[in-house]
Amino acid sequence: MAKKRGNDCYRTLKRPYTRKSKYKKHMYIRGGVPNKKTVKFDMGESNVNFPMRVSMFTLQSATLLDNSIEAARQTANKYLLTIFGGKAEGFHFKIKVYPHHVVRINPIAMGAGADRYSTGMAQSYGKPTNIAARIRAGQEIMYIELDADKEKVAREALRKASCKLCIKTYVEVTKKPAKVPVMNQ
């Protein structure tokens, strides 16, 4: 079985590679959509209001394959679970990008006998191989909400996750204002 191409092959943001037609019956995603690798986008305690939010933003527009999104999610989540004692308590981790874009490849055969089974650039629409998220510069990729004394933990988790992505990122910390109870008079 052939190895999948790396994310750096699809990193640059180009126009969406989709089939357009003036007839509705011909407007479809040819060959189906591959299954996405990322199944969890929300981890930890989502119903708790934490005082601090540490977010990861991108510095450049790019296409992120779902393989790299899932690798970043697993890395950050595993680090958070080891710090918090193996329980998904004390933090809320969310991925904000969703892979919608279907990535296709037109395999061109090389070598002896390639002309027998390769069509070249004729009918070069390609077969769907992966799905990706199209992100713009300055867009939030993921965030971690937790207590104010655990800022270094969240920064380290996002640093480890950014190593799995093929783009330049930066981390931003925002502190939420404390909610003051309103009394009805």
N, C-alpha and C positions, 0 to 999 in steps of 0.2 A: 504494500500500500504506500502510495506517495505521501510525503510529508506536506503539511499545509504551509503555505507561504507565510512569512513573518509579517508583522504589523507594519514594518517600515516600507513594504511594497505598496501599501494603501494609505499611508499617512497623509499625503497631501490632499487638500480638500478640493475636489473637482466637482463638476456638475453631477447631479444624481444620474446614475446609469439605469434608466428605466425605459420601458417601451411605451411610446405614445402613438396614438392613432386617432383619426377623426371618427372612427367607428368604435363604439363602446365594446363590442365583442372582441376586438383585437387589443384592447388596453388591459393587460394583465401582467403579472409577474411570471414569466415563462420558467417552467421547471420547478416551481414551488419555492418555498422559503425554508432554508435550513433551520433546524432547532437551535434556540439560543442556549448558550452555556450558563448565563447568569439567570438564576431563578429567584434568588433572594435580593431584594433591593432595600429592605428595612430590617435592621437587626438591633437587638437590645431592647431596652424599655422605651417604647414609642409613646406611651401615655404619661410619662413623667416629664415635668417641666424643669429642665436643667438650667443653671444660671449662665453657662458659658457654651459658646458654639465655635468650633475650630473647623474652618472650611478650606477645601483645596480648589483653587481656580487654575485655569489654563492660561498660558501666555500667548498661545498661537492657535489658529484654526486648524483642525485636523479631523481625520477619520479614525475612530478608535474601534478596533475589532472587539467582539464580545469575549474572545479568549483573554485579551489583556485586561478588560474590565473585571472579569471573573478572577483572574490572578491577583489583581490589586485588592479586590474585595476579600479574598481568602487570606491574603497576607495581613491586611489591617485587622480583620476580625480575629484571626488567630492570636495576634499580638495583644489585642484588647482582652481576649478571654484569658490569656496567661497572666496578665497583670491583675485582672479582677477575679482571680481564683477559679477559673473554669466556668463561671456562671455569666449569663448575659444580663447582668444587673449592674447598675451604676453608670451606664452609658446608653446613648442612642446613636446608632451608625446608619446613615442613609446614603444610597447612591442616587444621584439626581439625573444621570444620563441614561437613556434607554436605546438599545440598538434596534433601529428600524430599517436601515439602509441595507439592501441586499448587494453583496459583493460577488461579482462574477469573474470567471477566468476563461479565456479562450486558449485551451492547450494547443500549442503548436509543436508538432513532433519534429525532431532533428535526427539526422543519421540515415543509414541505409534503409530503404523501403518505406520511408516516411510519407512519400507521395501516395501510397496506397490507402492510408487511413487518415491522412490529414487534409483538411479542406482549405488550409491557409487562411486568408482574410475573407474568403467567401463565407457567408453565413456566420459571421464572427460575433454574434451576440453573446455567446459564452454560457457556461453552466454555473448556477449559483453554488458557491462554495462556503460562504460565511455571511454573517450579518454584522453590521457596524453601526456605531453611533456617530453622527456628524455633529461636531462641537465647534463653537466659535470662540475667538479669543476673549478672555474675560469671563467665560461661562463657568459656573460652579459645577464641579464634577461630583464631589461627595463631601459630606460633613459629619462631624462627630460632636454630639452634645454631651457634656458631663459636668461634674463639679469643678469649681474654679481652681482647686488645689491640684488638679490632675492635668494641667495644660501641657506639661512636657510629655506625658503619656500619649496624648492625642497627636501632638506634633510628630512624635517618633513613629506612631502608627501610620500617619499620612505620608511621612518621608519614605517609609518602607513600601507603601502602596505606590508612590510616585515612581519608584524604581521599576515597576512592572509596566508602566505606561511609556510610550515612545515619544512623549511630548514634554515640553518644559512647563513646570507648574510652580505655583507659590501658595503659601499657607497664610490665611488671615484669621485672626482671633477677634470675636465680637462677644462682649459681655452683655447679657440681657439685663434690663433694669428689673429690680425686684418689684413684684406685684404687691401693691398696697391695697388692702381690703377696703372697699367702699361701703360706708354705712348709710343706710337709708334713714332719712329723718322725716 
